[in-house]
């Protein structure tokens, strides 16, 4: 029974030279783990599931390191492939779990799900005859995936049409790195980059060259909610805007061979075009390399929210039986010398949650033009623009899927709507939405209500409450939730979310993007900065 020991040897001895320094501890641990595995196999009361047992053990071991060191069993290789290439075999649709059922959330335009007639809001009843009620989203997703050319029968239930079975031929699905690019005014181009797979740089380059032909003189690169991907793609994208042989990022690890300097290798597309990069808390890893490098080189103005703060580099190693392991092998440093890693995973007790690097340990660095930047906190924007806080009611409408469900109903009654950038809910349509919401039995509290209740408890303890009771009750009447009142009070923010969801039913992801431009404060500020040469140069200390 040496299977488990072999797996562990592959994990630990991917670099035998480094392992020599603690070889005794390694061998001791392997021997103990092998004996545990062997005795379970021989004596446990029930027949152990050996494959499941070893994967569980490996996952638990890696969990003590960081969230990015991951073992991919041969059955999960499609997940790895999707992460690195953006490709998988399937029908091409987002799914959403609501209560005990799974729904089509959004078919990808031009892919098998959409071509076969699946629509957002369709409830998935069964897949190839197997009921999907109470199945997890992962189970449903796995059932929908499969090799290109194979067929899958999906039984769905559609509002106002009832149940039907749709046969779909799976295809090679490529999630686009650049879901949208275009001109946002006569001179400003916009490129939305969602991920850094193997085609990211090529897609961005193609978009930039097309926009330049369309008259682009300024560019907005949107990296919001981009969780990263391949480091080399980030280097290539920075290369579009800075000279050849410029240092973009440096990696440093425990293994000497991982200490590398990545420089630009090609001639740039444009080193002068005014550039704005948009980031938020969902921008991580390769996104932070692009934003951080361009900031350090004073090549772009960074706008939005502070980025996630992932300054770690992973590499994948092939293992036996078709499995792989992705290991954090280094930290990366932007041209100024800073590492943006926010959380410390290594200096903690077993089972303890990682903590932010202490403020006292943060260091200050300088950009090319002498601007101050810090490490350990992600990428701090040059212009920080905080998002508007959602009201409690709006958050409830999202979590209760009332906006999603009403959009399904709306689409079933309306064959078409105006162009995505022009669509706006009428007052009568919003009143219909209000009626739809008021039929639903849900409750929520406001922050003001909770604060007043705490104040009452304190006043009662101190003996002052009777003196302010009438004022307290009057204030509570005004802050206690009223669905009807709050639907009117927060009409603007609710309408924005509702319009965006409805637009997706007709114009898919591209429509969502175009519709969101109308309310995008960060994009509007980026256009303003790019249109004001003095302000742009002042920010970059040019």
N, C-alpha and C positions, 0 to 999 in steps of 0.2 A: 504493500500500500504506500507507494512513494510518489503518487501523483501530486499530492498537495505540496510535498517538499520540492518537487521539480518546479511547480508554479512559483513558489516563494523564491527559489534560487534564481529564476528568471527575473523576478521583480527586484531582488536585492543586488544581484550580480550583473546588472546591465553594464557596469564598469568595474571589472575585476580588480584593476589597479587600486581604485579608491577603496574597495572592500577590504584590502589587505590590512588597513589600519585598525579595523575592529573585527578581524576575521573570526576570533574565538567566540565573540558574542553572537555573530551571525550564525555560525555553525551550531552553537548551543541552542539558539532560538529555533532554528530549523529542526533540530532533533526533537525538541519538546513538542513543537507543533505537529510533527509527523507522528509522534507517539499518541498525541491526543486524537488525531484523525484516525489512526489505525485502531485504537481502542473503541472509539465510537462505532466504527464499521463492524468490529467484531462482537461488541457486547450491548450496544444500545437496544432498548426494548423493541423498537420498531425498525424496519429497514430504512436507514438514512438515505436521503436523496443526495448522492455524492456531489454531483455537479452544482446543485443549488447550495450545498453546504460550503464548498470551496469558494464560490463567488461571494457568498455572504461574509465569509471570513476575510477575504481580500478587501471587499468594500469597507468593512469595519476598520481594518488596519489603515487603509488610505484616508479614511475620514479623520483620523488623528493628525493628518498632515495639513492639507488645505483643500478647498472645494474644487480645485482645478486639477488635482492629480487623480486620474480616473482610470479604472480598468474596464475595457470593452470586451465583454464576452462575445464569442462568435455570433450569437443571436442578436447582439446589439450593434453590429457593424454598420447597419443602415443609419443609426444615429450618428456614428462617427463620420460617415460619408456625407450626411446632410450638413454637418458642422463645417467640414473642410471644403466641400464643393458646392453646397446649396442644392444638391441634386438628390432625388430619391425616386423610387418607383412607386407610383400611386395614382390617385385620381385628381389631385390638385385642389384642395379645399381646406380652409380653416374650420375647426369644429369647436363647439362650446357646450359644456355640460350645464344643464339647468335642472335642478332637483335631481331626479333619478334617471333623466334621459339626456341623450346627446343630440345636438342640433347642428346642422350646417350653419356656420357663422358667416362664411364668405367664400364662395368659389373663386379660384384664381381665373381671371379673364383669359380666354383662349385655351384653357386646359380641359381635360376630359370631363370633369364634374360639370363645368359650365356648358360645354358642348352637348352633354347628354341631358341637360335640362334640370339639373339640381339647382335649387335656389336657397338663398339665405333664409333661415327660418324653418326649413324642412326638418322634421323630427325623424331621426334614424330609428326605425323599428327593428330591422334585422339586417344582417350582412351574410350573404350566401346561406340564408335559412337559419342562421344562429341569432337568437334574440339578443338585443343590445340594451334592454332595460336593466338599469342598475349596474351596467358595466362601466369601468373607469374610462376616462378619456384615452389613456394609454392603450387599453385593450381595443377600443374602437379604432384608434389610429392604426394600430398594428394590423387589424382585420382589413382596413382599407388599402394598406400598402401591399405591394407585390411587384413581381418583375414586369417590365414593359411588355405589352402584348397580351397579358393575361386578362381575363374578364372577371368582373365581380358584380353580383346582383345585390343592389341596395334597395330594401323596402323602406319607403318613407311615408310619412303622413304630412300632408300639406293643408294649411288653413283653407277652408272653403272648397277643397277638392277631394279630401279624404285620402285613403291609402292607395299607393301605387308602387310597383316595382320597376326600377330602372336598371338596365344592364349597362355597365360602363367598362370600356376597355382601358386598362391602365397604360400609362405612358411614363417616359422619363420626365419627371417634374423638375424644373430648374427655378428655384426661388430667385427672382432678380436681385442682384446687389443694388442696382439703381432702378427703383420702381417708378421714378418720375424725374424728368428734367425738362426745363423750358425757360422761356423768358418771362420774368415777372413784371417788367416794364420795358420800355424801348431800348434800354442799355444794360439792364441787369439780368444776368443769367442765374439760374437756380439748379442745383444738382442735389438730389436726396440720395444719400448712400446708407443702405440698411445693414450691410455686413461686409466682411473682408474675406470672401472666399477666393478661389484661384482665378476668378474672372473679374474681381473688383476693379483693379487698376485699368484693365482694358476697357471696361464699361464706362468708367469715369473719363478716361481719355477720349473715347468715342463721343461722349456727351459734350465735353468741353469743345472739341473740334467742331461739332455740329452747331453749338451755340455761337461760336466765334463767326461762323458763316452767316448766322442769323443777326449779326451785328452786336454781339455781346462785348461790352467794354468794362464790365465789373461782374464779379462772381460771388455768389453765396453758396458755400458747401455745407449742407445740413447733415450733421453727425448725431443728431438727437436720437436717443433710444437705440443707438448702434453699439451692441455689446462686444464688437471686435471680431477677431479672427486671425488671419495669417499676417505675421509681422512683415514679411517681405512685400506684401501688397501695400501696407502702410508706407513703406520706404519708397515704393514706386510712385505712389500718389503724391507724396511730398516732393518728389523729383520733378513733377510737372511744373512746380512753381519756384524752384531754387536751382542754382547752377550745378553742373556736373562736379563730382568729387566733394560735395558738401556732406559733412557728418550729420546724419539724421538721428541715430540712436546707437547706444552702446549697451551690450549685455555683459553682466558679470555673475558668475556662478561659482560653486564650490569646485567643480571640475574645470581645470585650466582651459580645456579646449572650448568651453562655452563662453570664454571672454572674447567677445567679438565687437568690431566696430563696423557699423553698416553705413556706407556712404552712397550717394546718388551715382548711378552708373551711366546715365544717358543725358543727352542734351534736353533741357526743359522745354515745355510748351510756351510758357510766358512767365518771365520773372518780374514783370512790371504791373500786370493787371491788378487793380485793387481787389482784395480778397477778404471776405468775412467768413468765419467758421462758427457754426451754431452747435452748442453742446448742452447737455443736461445731466441729471443724475444717472441716466441710463447709458451714457456714453462711457465706454470702458475699453481698456486694453489697446488694441490697434487704433481705435478712435482717439485715444489719449496720446498715442505716439504722433499721429498726424497733427492734432490740435497743439500738443505741447511743443513739438519741433517747430511748427510754423510760428508759434508764439515766441519761443526762444530765439528764433532767427529774425524776429520782428518782420515777418513776411505777411502776417494776417492779423486782423482784429478778431478776438474770440468773444462771442456774446452768448448769454443764456445763464445757465445755472452751473454750479461746480460739478465737475464730472465725478464718476464713480470712485476712482482711485485704485485701479488695478495695475500695478507695476511689475507683474510677474510674467515670465515667459515659459511656455510649455513646449515639449517636444514629444512626438509619438514614436514608440518603439514597437516593432512587430514581435509577436510571441507565437508559440506553437499553437496548433489547432485552430488557426484563423483568428486568434484574439489579438488585442493590442493593449498597450498601456500608455496613457498620456501623463507625463511627469513634469512638474515644475522644476526647471533646470537652472533658472537664472532670474535676476531682476534686470529691468532695463532702465536706462538713464537717457534723458533728453539732452540736446546739445549743450545746455548750460551746466549739466552735471547732476540734475535733480532726479530722484526717483519718486514717482507719484503715489506709490503704494500707501494706502490709508490704514489697513489693518495689519496687525502683527500676528501671524499664525504660529510662529515657531517658539516664541517665548511665553508659553502658557502651560498650565497644568493639564493633565489628561482630562478630557471632557469639558474643559473650560471654554467659554466663548472667546473668540479673538477680540482684542481691544484696539481702539485707535492709538496710533503712535502718539505719545505724550507731546503736548505743545512745547515742553522744555527741550525736546530732542529735534524739533523742526529746525531746518537750516534755510538760510536765504541765499539765493543765487541771482545772477544777473543775465539778462538777455543780451543779444548782440549790441543793442543800442544803450544798454545800461539800466533797463527797467528791472525792478525787483520782482522776483518770483520765489515761491517757497516749495519745498518738497513735502511729501507725506500727507497731502490733502487733495489728491487729484489735480485737475487743471482748474485753477481759479480764473474765471473769465475776465477779460479786460473791462467789459461792461456787464455787470451782473443784473439780470432781469428776472425777478421772482415771478412765478406763475400766480394767477389769482387763486385764492383758496376756494374750493368748491363748497357750496352750502351743504348742510347735512341732508337736506331734501334731495339735492342733485346726486349726492353720493348714494343715497338710498335707491333712487331711480335706476342707477347703474347696477348696483349690487343685486337688486331684485329683478333685474333684466326687463324692467318695464319699458325702457327706451327701445331695447332690442325687440321686444314682443310687439310694441305698437308699430314699429317700422315694418314688421312682417305683415301686420294687418293693413297698414297703409299701402304697401306694395301690392297686396292682393286686390285692392280696390282701385288702384291707379295704374294704368298701363304705361304711362310715361310722365316725366317731369321735365322742367327746363334744364338747360346745361348746368353741370355741377356748380360752376362758379357763380351762376345766376340764381340758383334755387333758393327760395326763402319761404318759410312757412307763413301762410296767411293767418290772420287773427282767427278766422273760423276754424282752420285746421288745428290751431293750438287749442281752441276750446274743445274740439273733439278729443285731443290728447288729454286734456284735463278730465273730461268725463271718463275716459278709459282708466286713468290713474285712480280717480276717486272711487271706482268700483272695487279696487284692490284693498284688501285688509292688511295694512302694515302700519307700524308706528315708528317714530323716531324722536329723538330729543335734540334740543339746540344747545350749543355751548353756553349760551346765556342762561338757559334754564338750569343747567348743571351747576354753573357758578353761583346762582342765587340759592340753590338748595344747600350748597356748602356754606354760604354766608349765613343761612338760617340756622344751621347746626352750630356754627360758631357763636352766633348771637344768643342762641338758647343757652349754651354753656356759660356764657358770660352774663346772662340775665338781662340782656337788652331787647330781646325779641318782641315782647309785648308792646314796647314803645314804638317799634317800627312795623308792626304787623300789618297795618292798613296799607302802608307804602309798599311792603313786600308783596301783598296780594295783588295790588294794582299792577306792579311790575311783572308778576308772574303771568297775569292775563295777557300781557303784550308779547311775552317771549315764549309762552307755551305753544308748541307746534299746532298749526292749523293748516291742513293740506291745501285747502282751497286758497287761503290767504297767501301761503308761501309759493304756490304755483304761479300766482300773479307777481309776487315780490321778486322771484328769481326767474322770471320769464326769459330774460335775455340769455342767461347762461344755459338754461335748459333747452331753449330753442337751438342754440349753437350745437349742442351734443345731438339733439334729435335730427336736425338737418343733416349733420355729417353721417349719421347712421342711415338715414333714408337715402341719401345720395349713393351710398355704397351698394344699395340694392339695384341700382341702375347703371352706375359707372365704375363700380369696383374700386380698387385701391387708388387708381389714378384720380378718380372722382373725389375720393376722400381728401387727397392732398390738395387738389385745386380748391375745393370748398373751404378747407381750413385756412387758406391764405387770408381770407377776409378778416379773420379774428386773431391772426398770429402776431402778437406784440413783438416777439423777438425778430421775426422776419422783417416787420415794418421798421424796427430800429436799425437793423442791418442795412436795409435800403437807404435809410436816412444817413447813416455814417458813410456808406460808400459814395453817396451823392454829395458829401461835403469834404472836399479834399483837405482843407485846413484841419478839420476835426480828426480825420483819418490819420493824417501825418502827425498831429499832436499826440494822439494816443500811442503811436508807435515810436515817438521821439525821433522822427525823421528830420 
